[in-house]
Amino acid sequence: MKPAGKENSLTREESEFANRVKERFENQEKAVYKTFINEWKLYGEGYKSKHDLYCDIALLFGDYQDFLMELAAFLKDGYRTNVSAV
């Protein structure tokens, strides 16, 4: 079950954001990146609301406010978020 209007490719901004998250966590906390991708996929497939996604990722990212602000921008109404290609 995918939200209406979702495509199968990431925008440049989405891809860059996912890559920044990966770079920050890949050496020390690989599980954080993997969990982030899994949570984002659940949202993209319609299994998780924007609110639930943000709350779960906020706990995951902890003090990384830069990522939380960027995630909030992706979740604004009208922004196309698709993670099926991540």
C-alpha positions as CSV (number, residue, x, y, z in Angstrom):
1,M,0.0,0.0,0.0
2,K,1.8,3.1,-1.3
3,P,0.6,6.7,-0.8
4,A,-0.9,8.1,-4.0
5,G,1.5,9.9,-6.3
6,K,4.6,8.1,-5.2
7,E,7.2,7.3,-7.8
8,N,10.0,4.8,-7.8
9,S,12.9,7.1,-7.8
10,L,14.4,9.5,-5.2
11,T,14.7,13.2,-5.8
12,R,18.2,14.6,-5.7
13,E,17.4,16.2,-2.3
14,E,16.2,12.9,-0.9
15,S,19.2,11.0,-2.1
16,E,21.6,13.6,-0.8
17,F,19.9,13.5,2.6
18,A,20.0,9.7,2.8
19,N,23.7,9.8,1.9
20,R,24.5,12.4,4.6
21,V,22.8,10.2,7.2
22,K,24.7,7.2,5.9
23,E,28.1,9.1,6.0
24,R,27.5,10.4,9.6
25,F,26.6,7.0,11.0
26,E,28.3,4.4,8.8
27,N,31.5,4.0,10.7
28,Q,30.2,4.1,14.3
29,E,26.5,3.4,14.3
30,K,25.5,1.4,11.2
31,A,22.4,0.3,13.0
32,V,21.2,3.9,13.1
33,Y,21.4,4.3,9.3
34,K,19.7,0.9,8.7
35,T,16.9,1.7,11.1
36,F,16.5,5.1,9.5
37,I,16.1,3.6,6.0
38,N,13.7,0.9,7.3
39,E,11.5,3.5,9.1
40,W,11.5,5.8,6.0
41,K,10.5,2.8,3.8
42,L,7.6,2.0,6.1
43,Y,6.4,5.6,5.7
44,G,6.9,5.5,2.0
45,E,4.9,2.3,1.8
46,G,2.0,3.8,3.8
47,Y,2.6,1.8,7.0
48,K,3.6,4.8,9.1
49,S,2.2,8.2,9.4
50,K,4.3,11.4,9.1
51,H,3.9,12.0,12.8
52,D,5.0,8.5,13.8
53,L,7.9,8.6,11.4
54,Y,9.1,11.9,12.8
55,C,8.8,10.7,16.4
56,D,10.6,7.5,15.7
57,I,13.4,9.2,13.8
58,A,13.7,11.9,16.5
59,L,14.5,9.2,19.1
60,L,16.9,7.6,16.7
61,F,18.8,10.7,15.8
62,G,18.9,12.1,19.3
63,D,21.0,15.2,19.3
64,Y,21.4,15.5,15.5
65,Q,19.1,18.4,15.2
66,D,20.3,19.2,11.7
67,F,18.9,15.9,10.4
68,L,15.7,16.4,12.3
69,M,15.1,19.8,10.7
70,E,15.8,18.4,7.3
71,L,13.5,15.5,7.9
72,A,10.7,17.9,8.9
73,A,11.2,19.7,5.6
74,F,10.7,16.5,3.7
75,L,7.5,15.7,5.7
76,K,5.8,19.0,5.1
77,D,2.4,18.6,3.4
78,G,2.8,18.5,-0.4
79,Y,6.4,17.3,-0.4
80,R,6.9,14.1,-2.4
81,T,8.7,11.6,-0.3
82,N,9.6,8.2,-1.9
83,V,12.1,5.8,-0.5
84,S,11.4,2.7,-2.6
85,A,14.7,3.3,-4.4
86,V,16.9,3.7,-1.3
